[in-house]
């Protein structure tokens, strides 16, 4: 009986992982776009 429950837990864990990998993205990052460069360029050459 314990072996059957362990096997069910294993299959459930694998199915959950597959659904997270291939499921829809739930990221909630802000849409920032391209950011302009606002610094100074380094004119010194590196050796």
C-alpha positions in Angstrom: 0.0 0.0 0.0 2.8 2.4 0.8 4.5 1.7 -2.5 1.3 2.6 -4.4 1.1 5.9 -2.5 4.7 6.7 -3.1 4.3 6.0 -6.9 1.2 8.3 -7.0 3.2 11.1 -5.3 6.0 10.6 -7.8 3.7 10.8 -10.8 2.0 13.8 -9.3 5.3 15.6 -8.8 6.4 14.9 -12.3 3.1 16.1 -13.7 3.3 19.3 -11.7 6.8 20.0 -13.0 5.8 19.4 -16.6 2.8 21.7 -16.3 4.9 24.5 -14.9 7.5 24.1 -17.6 5.1 24.0 -20.5 2.3 26.1 -19.0 1.5 29.8 -19.5 3.9 32.3 -18.1 2.9 33.9 -14.9 5.6 36.6 -14.8 4.5 40.0 -13.8 7.4 42.2 -14.9 6.8 45.8 -16.0 7.1 46.6 -19.7 10.1 48.9 -19.8 11.3 48.8 -23.4 14.7 50.0 -24.6 16.5 52.3 -22.2 18.8 55.0 -23.6 22.4 55.3 -22.5 22.9 58.2 -20.2 26.5 57.9 -19.2 29.9 59.0 -20.6 31.7 56.9 -23.1 35.2 55.7 -22.1 37.6 57.2 -24.6 40.7 55.6 -23.0 41.9 52.5 -24.9 42.4 49.3 -23.0 45.6 47.3 -23.4 
